[in-house]
Amino acid sequence: MKKIDSLMIFRGSPRQVLLEPNIEHLIFHQCLILSKSYEIAHRIRTNKIRKKDLIPEDIDLVLKIYDLVGNIYGQPFEKWWLKKGHHIFYDKKPVKKISLTLDLQKNTTYLLSKVSEVIRLAKESNKESGSNKITFMVNKIRPISMFYRLLLVDEKSRMIREGISFPNWKIATEISFPSNHVYSLKKGIKNVDEANKVREYLGMLVCRKLTEAKFLSENAARGFFPSIQSLPTALNFDYKKLSKIIYDQSISEIRHMCEQQWSDKPVLQWDYASKHMKDINNQRRKNKRILAKAKKITESRNPIFKLN
C-alpha cells in the first residue's frame, strides 16, 4: 500500500497538522467499533462498568489503546480523525510535503508567520518518537479481505436487529462475499445434493471468517493491527448489542454527510474510502487478467496441462 508522505492543513487551523488517513486507518477504526474489549474499556473509562461485565485479563493493553484513540462511538470517522486520529499513528516515512490554505486578505507578515508555524510543526512531527503511537504491522493481510470479514459482522448484526434468521451461507450471498460458491448459488445449482454441499461448505467458511473478524477486532483493540492471530483473551461478538452500536454509528455518519452537503463542504471520509477501494478493486481486476492470460498461454502450448 502506498504510504502518505505529506501533511495537510484542514479547515484553516494553523495549529492542526494532519496526516491524510488511508484505508487501513478506516478499517482500524471500524475494528474498534466492533470490538467487545474496546467497549468494555470505554465503560471503564466512563465509569459505566457493570459487575456482570466480563473483563479480559489483558484489559490494560486495551485501556492503553483507548487512552490514545478515545471515545469513537456515535462519532463520524472524519470528525474523530480531525480531532484525535491524525496524531496517534506512527509512520517511519518522514513528511516531505505540506499543503495549506492561506487567506490572502490577510497581510504578508501575518501569512508568513503562519507558514513558518506550519513548517515548524511539520519538522517537529518528523522528530517525534513512535513509542507513544500506534504502529501498524507489516504482513500480507490485504485491506479487501479485512473489509469483507467486517462486512459479514455488519450484515449478521443487521439481520439480528431486523429479526431475520438466516444460516451463515445466506449471509455470504447477501453481501456477495467473494467466493466461487456464492457465484454458483446465485447462478443456480440444479443438483440438490451438490447445492447442499456448497451451502454447507460456505456456511463453514463464513463461520471461520467471522472468527477471524473477531480476532482482527480484538487484536486491534490491543494495538496489534492487522492481525487475525488467535487470542485467548478475545471476547466474542455480542451481536444484539453490536447491532445497536453499528446502527447508531451509521446514523452519525449519514447525518454528518448530510450536514456537510447542506453546508456545501466536502465529505472527506467518502473520498478516502472510494479512492482506496477503487485502487484495491483495480488491482484485483489486473490480477485476474494476468491469471487469465497465463492460463490461455499455458493451455495453448500444452493442451494436456490445464490450470484450475
N, C-alpha and C positions, 0 to 999 in steps of 0.2 A: 504494500500500500504506500502511495506517495505521501511523504511527510510534508507538513506545512512548515515553511521556514520564514514566515513573515508575521508581523504584528499589525493589528488593525485597531483603529480608534472608532468606536461606535457612539452615536448619539451626542457627539460634540463634547464629551467629557475628557478633559486633558489629563486626568489622573487615572483613567482607566485604559490600560494597555492590555489588549485581549488577543490571545491565540485563537485562531479560527478553529472551530470544532470539526471533527470528521466523523465518519460513520461509526467508528469504534467508540467514540465518546457517547454517541446517541444510544448505542446498544448497551454500553456500560450503565448508563442512566436507567434504561429500561430493566436491566437485570436487578438493579437495586429496588426498583418499584415492585418487582415480583418476589424478591427475597423475603422469606419469613423472618430470618435472623435480623435483617435490617429493620424490619417493622418492630421487632422486639427491642432493638437498640433505640428506636425512635420513642417507644413507650417509656424506656428507662430514662432517657434524657428529658422527656416532657412530664416525668413523674406520673405516668398513667399505667405503670406496670401492675398486673394483677397477680394474685397468689397462684392462680391456676395456669398462668403463662409458663410455657416450657422454655427455660433459658439455657442455651448451649454452653458447654464448658469453656469454650474459647470466645466468649462474648466480648472479652477485652479487645480482641482483634477487630471485631465488628464495630465496637464503640470508637476505636481509633479512626476507622474509615468514616463513621458517622460524624465525628467531630470535624473532619476535613470537608465532607460533602454537604452535611447539614440536612435540613428537612426538605425533601423533594416531593412530598405528597401534595397533590392538588395544585402543583405549580408547573406551568409550561416549561419545557426544556430550555427554550430561548431565554426566558426570564432567569431561570436558575443559572444558566451559563454566564449571562452578563453580570449576575450578582456574585456568583461563587465559583462556578466551574472553570472559568478561564485561567485561574491561577493555582489550581490544585494538582495539575498533571505535569509530570516531568518529561522533557524530551531532550536527549543529549545533543540533538542538532541545534546549533545556535541560530538565533534570529538574524536574518540578513537584510530584510526589507521592512519598511514601515509605511503604512497607508494612513492618512489622516485627512480630516476635513477642516478647512480654515474659513472663518468668517472674514471676508475681505473688506467688510465695512469697518473692521477694527483697524487701529493704527499699526504701522510697521513694527514699532517697538514691542507692542503687545503680542503680535503674531510671532515675532522672533523668540520672545520669551517662552511662548507655548511650545514652539518647535523644539527649543533647547530642552524643555522639561520632558517632552516625549522621548527625545534621543537619550536623555539621562535614564529614564525609566526602562527603555529598551536594553541599554547596556547593563543595567542592574539585573534585569531579567536573565541575561546570558550568564551572569556570575552566580546566580542563585544555586544553592545546593539542592540536590534531589532527595535528600534524606527525609524531608518533611512532605514529600509529594508522592502522588500515585504514579507508579511506573508500570506500563503495560508489558506483559510478557511477549516474547518473540517466539511464535510457534506457527504451525500450519493450519490452525483453525481459521477458516475463512468467514468473513462477515456474513455472507449469504447463508451459510449453514447455521450460524447463530441466529440470524433473522428468522428462519423457518422454525427452529426449535422454540423460540419465544412466541412465535405466531400460533403454534399448537397450544401453548398455555393460554394465550389470549382467547382463542376460539373455544377451548374447553370451558373457560371461565364464563364466556358469553352464554354458552349453552345452559350452564347451571343457573345463571341469572335469569334466563328466559324460561326455565323449567323444562328444557329439552333434554331427553335422554337418548344419546347416540352411542354406539360402540366406537372404539378408538379408530377403527379403519374409516368410519364415516367422517370423523374429524379431518382426516387427511384429505379426503375427497372434497370436503367443503372449502378448504383453503388451497386446493390444487398443490398439495405437497409434491415437490419434485421427485417423483418415483415412477418408474415404468408401470408398476402395479396400479397406481392411481389412474394413469392414462388408459390402461386396459379395462379397468372397471367403468370408467366414464364412457369408453367406446362401446362396451358391452361384451360379455363373455357368454357364449351360448351354452357351453358345458357347465352344468350346475356344480359338479364336484370340483372342477377347476376353479370356478368362481369362488367357491367356499374356501379353497386352499389359498387363493390370492388374498381374500379378506382376512383369513387367519394370520397369514404372514404379515400383511400390512398392519393389522392390529398389534402384533408383537413389535413391529418396527416403531410404531407411534409410541408404544409403552416405553421402549428404550430411549427414544428421542425426548420424551417428557422427563425421564430420569436424568438425562444429560442436561436438559434445560434447568432442572433443579440444581445440579452440581455447578452449572455455569453461573447461576444467580447467587448461590451460596458462596462459591469461591470469590465472586466479585465483591460480595459484602465483606470479605476478609482481605481484600486488596490483591487477590490473585486473578488476573484477567488478561486474556481469555483463557479459561481452564475448565475442562469437564472431568478432571480427575475426581475419583471417588473421595468423599469427605465424610468421615464418621460422625462429625458433629452437625452435618447438614440437616435442616428441618424440612419436612415435606410441605408442599404447597397446601395452603388452606383455601381451596377453590371457592368456597362460599364467601369468605371474607375478601379474597382476591378479586372476585367478580365486582365487588363494590369499589375497591381501590382502583381497578382498571377503568371502570365506568367513570368514576369521578375525575380520573386523570385525563381521560378522553374528552370529557366536557370542558375541562380547563383549557386544553389545547385548542378545541374548537372555538371557545369563547375568545381566547387570545387572538386566534387567526381572524375572527370577525372584527374585533376591535382594531386590529392593525389595518384591515382593509377599509373599515369605515374612516379611519384617520389617514388613509392614503399612504400607509407606511408598508415597507416590505416585510414579509414573514420569513425571517432568516432561516428558521428551522426547516421549512419545507424545501428551501433552496439547497441546504446542505444534504438533506436526505435524497432528493431527486437526483442531484448531481452524482453522488457517490453510488447510489443504487444503479443509476444508468451506466456508470463505469463498470460495475460488477457484472451487470447483465450483458454488456458489450463483450467483456472478456469471456463469459460463458459461451456466447454465440460463436466467438472466434475459435474457442477450443473445440466446439462441436464441428465447425467447418474443417479444422485441421485434421480431426479424427476421421471425418467422412472422406476427406481427400486421401489420407493414408490408407484407409480401408479399400478404396477404389483402386489405388495404385497396386496394392499388395495382391488383391484378387485378380487383377488383370495380368499380373506377371506370373502368378501361380494359382490357377483355378482350384487346385486341391486344397490350398490353405485358405481358410476363411477366418476373418476377425469377428468375434462376437461381442 
